[in-house]
Each structure stands twice: as structure tokens, then as C-alpha cells.
């Protein structure tokens, strides 16, 4: 008998998240001939998204559609997963390493008594063994891990697997009922969407990041303009966050977020080790800094020694010429 | 209020990683309290000072972990517990089992931990523990206000801020911005030496090899070294134009 993989797909801003398709691709890399793959979609008014998801899944799509599930709640989502597990007993559960995945995966792992390998960036098969590569120390080193037994839970880092190709035939959609338990101990009262309409930092293809050299909250304006032209996201160093120029949710580094965009543009960032850990796996690194001795230049593909407040607007102008 | 803080000792974030004989070398490495756990310790102290009670810091790890626990005592925590795991193959599954075995025997109102550890970075233990203890949890918390048996919480979810109401006892993990951790004071350091410090072995908690790790490391590597690239020349306008051109022709990314 083959194994059963269950991929927890995710809705954000009314769309299916790219990382969910990447998680499906990751499962293709891990599974053996004869294994089953199912996916779960949880949310409110998700009929269309469930059909969209079904195009990428071989087995079943479990759709759990209820107004109370519009917003992620650890208890209600775990309850839903328990219902799914009654229908399809999982050997492995795979999620994106997102706000939702990071929160739900360990709860699922504890419920199943499973091991979990988090934040996986690559999967390799070695005979019957499946090896999972993941960063440690925020990417200062990498380890390969494997499961030693029991059910498995895996979270996949966004932007590291190509999205799954459409399946040969769409999966059958199975709608599961959800009965609100009425005894939830945690209730989401409100969400302030600071990021609506913006590109998510960890999924962005281009990141424009500011450091101490940005000097003020106001100083981030030119960076935001550049990011907008490039359809990228704005990040920051710890120094900029600690100085109060920007929100901690923008922090990139060993404390903060790890990003791996195609292009990373570091503006006024000197390049402390703890920051480099969070961005040195970017494909192309561009550094703009007044100080020619700044360590960031040692790892940058292209460097501009100069005042970011003069250089960044010129860059925005040049990109606009090319991209518009 | 009985407050427990989950605490891990990690390398300082300014440390470089060196691999020696297939292991990460800790030669000359400076150890600290995991930065996210430091926010948890600070929050525990603030909550205790406001609502009364005791703060117990709990760590799982080798003997050197005691140093991080003593730092937390010097910050103001009341008691420390070190659960040794020498000889027990450990991963997040194991550590959460050890913590659950200890905490289920305690009277708990509030458990605080870090959002993740800056070394292994799995972000699993606190959430696993909540599930094992049957407690609600909220991760990545940036604000915590306790009123009787309820907590009003703000949480960072990929840049969005969620406001929640959570019934206590509960588990919360600290995100940056929650507070500004204090430094241990000199009198604090002196007092810490006299505070209760308990060592517990897994066997005392009834934990045996059946709680051994469910995952194992098979290899370790360093990322490829990046080389310094090219410093552009000319006036700023020329450099900007050249950069865009290089991204198109050389890197083929635009």
C-alpha cells in the first residue's frame, strides 16, 4: 500500500497561494510510485478556488467551506484537519512555511505524534530514503534531515520549489462539513491588513531593503517607490527596525525573516553577519552604500558607492524607462 | 499567576558557523538566550510585576544551558528548571514531550516562549507543547494584556496585525516588538545565585527512549561563498543606467 500525502493549501487575499502549488511540487519530489496525494482547502466561499486547486492534484481535494473559516484560527483549523484525517489517514502532511503553516504544522505534528521538518528548501531521494534540506542559523549553514519513523509533517519555504504542473485529470472535490464547536478558547476579533495590495516579503521576487543609512521612517519613501516600480517588497535591517524607522515585520536577518529573491537591493545597509544570514541566498545582490569599506560589498554582485538618497531615485527612473 | 517561560540557549547571532568533523564547531562561541526567548522572559517579568505571581524559566538541553537560565534569573525570574537531555536523541518532538511531562504536573496560568529559535529555527516546540497540554496558543505575539482569565493579544501574521481574545491558561510565543528586554543588573546577578535552580532528568519525568527523536540529521554543509562583484564607476546617473543594463544583459533578470 502506498503512502497518503496531504497538502494543506492556503487562500490569501482571495487567491490560492503560490506556495501551495510549490508544496504540491515538493510532494512530487518526495513521493514514490503508488503513493496518494490529496489536498485540503479551508476557507469561506472557496468553490472556485477548490476547482482551481483540483487542476493540480491527482487524488482528492477536500474542500471545507464555512463562513467561520474565513480567518485562520488555530483551534478551528486543527479541528478541520482532524476531520480530514478521519477520511484520509495521512502518512505525511505538507504545508507552506507561511504564517499559517508555521502555526498549524506543529499542532498537527503534536496531534499525530509525528516528527516535523520545517522550512524545507530542497528534497532529494536516495533509494528509499527521502532527504530534506533546510537552512539552520537562518542560512549560515544547511542540514539534510530525514524521518526515522512515524507520520511526517513538512513545511516548505516559499520560492524554492517550482509550482506544480497541472495534473493529467483534475482531482475529485470532496466537500466536508464543518460544525463550529462554539467553545473556541481563542477568537480573532480584528485584522488590520497592513500588507493588502503589497507583495509579501518572503515571496517577493525583488526586495529593496533599507538600513541605518535610511536615517528615518520618511527615508524609506524612495525605497518604496523603487519597490513599487519593480513589483517588489520593502525590507529592512535590524538597525533600521531598532531605530524605529520601520515595523519589525519588515526585518530581514537571523532575527526576522529570511528572504531569497531574484534581486536584493541593499540600501544603506552595512552588512552585519546577522543580516547577511537572512539575505545572502538571494540570486543577485546589489549594494548601495556611502562607505566603500562596508562588508555588504564583499558579497554584492554589483555595488554603487554613494548616497542612497541620490542613487535610489535615479535607479527608479532608469527601471521605469525599461519596464513601462 | 504561575508563569512559565520556555528558554533555549543559542549561538550569538553575530557568530559565524564553522563545520568541523561533520559537526558545527562551538569552539570559542558566545552563547546567549535565544533572542526571541529573551522577549518572552521580559514579558513574563512585566506580567508578574503587574499581576503578581512567579516566573519559572524552563530549559531543555545540555549543562551549559544553565548559564542562559541564570541570566534569566538575573533579569528577574524567580526559579529555573533545567531538563537535561544527554543521551536522549532529541528533536522538537522530544523536547516538547519533555516540557509537557514537566508542565502537566505544574499549576500553569501562562506559558511564554520565543517565536522560533535562531539556530535550528523549526518554530515547533511551543505550539506542540500547547497541543500536548490541551491549551490554546497564539504565536508571534506583539502585544499581550491580561485581564483576569482572559488575554487580549496582538499577533503579527506576515505583516498583518490580528487582534485576538484568548482564554487562560494559554501558550504565547513572542515576536520582535513585544517589548524591550532588560539587561541583568549587578544586584540581579548577585540575587540570581540564591534563587531555586532545579535539575531534572528525563527519567524523573517518566520520559524514556520512546520519546526519542522522529527526525535525524544526515548531513551538514555551508552555503557557497559569495564573491565580491563589481563596483560600478561614473557619476550616479551613469551607474544607475549601467546597473539596469547589467541586470538585463548579464543577469537577465529584468
Interface residues (C-beta under 8 A of the other chain):
Chain A: X71 X72 X74 X75 X78 X98 X99 X100 X102 X103 X105 X106 X107 X109 X110 X111 X113 X114 X115 X116 X117 X118 X119 X131 X135 X136 X137 X138 X139 X140 X141 X142 X143 X144 X145 X146 X147 X148 X149 X150 X185 X186 X187 X188 X189 X190 X191 X192 X193 X194 X195 X198 X200 X201 X202 X241 X247 X248 X249 X250 X251 X253 X254 X255 X256 X262 X263 X272 X273 X274 X277 X280 X281 X283 X284 X285 X286 X292 X297 X298 X299 X300 X301 X302 X303 X304 X305 X306 X310 X311 X314 X315 X317 X318 X319 X321 X322 X323
Chain B: X11 X13 X14 X15 X16 X17 X19 X24 X35 X36 X91 X92 X93 X96 X116 X118 X119 X120 X121 X122 X123 X124 X125 X126 X127 X128 X129 X130 X131 X132 X136 X137 X138 X139 X140 X142 X156 X157 X158 X159 X160 X161 X162 X163 X164 X165 X166 X167 X170 X175 X176 X177 X213 X214 X215 X216 X217 X218 X219 X220 X221 X222 X223 X226 X227 X228 X229 X230 X231 X232 X236 X237 X239 X240 X241 X243 X244 X246 X247 X248 X251 X253 X254
